[in-house]
Amino acid sequence: MHDLLWPCARRDMYYEPSALDPADRHQATADGPTVWHDGLTPAGFIGRGAFTWATHAGGERNGVLTAVEDALAEAPDWHLEVIPAVFGLGIALRPSAEADTDLLDSLQPYSRSALLAALENNRIALYTRVIELEHEAAAHAADADADELARTIAAEIDELSREANALRERLAQATSRPAGKRSFLELARAAVARLRT
């Protein structure tokens, strides 16, 4: 079995939850868990549309390790060995069977290895930090895009303001002409009025 350790040990992960009876699934979110605690965040281990997570960790019927433990509780002659690598590899076996005893002896140097557990913890810490940095980089890129858009809009506003000021100046000049000089607009209006009559 796989995914018996963080992040799936005590939190369900759903690739296609619609096939499950609503009673068999928890409320889910696209946010992901972060290492060393059970909180969810957009900067966590997210599925980007491929999968979602149960909104809470722990409790009944929540997580792969929980499911395996529930199954083994009903089969007392079975034993679980977990190798702390690649999110947790689990092997269920019967120590009463000779072949399984040999397998158990072969697995225990790995399942009880403090070095392997430390390497997996380090791998997860680095992996989740990369995810966090990707999220931060995307947020900074979005901020930079927003800043560029704001600069573009400000430049357009400045240009429109200059055009408006130029038009106001022309209007002021046109309305301040001596009474003897008529503007082009006044001449055009007079010509249109003559045509209508």
Disulfide bonds with the S-S distance in Angstrom:
none
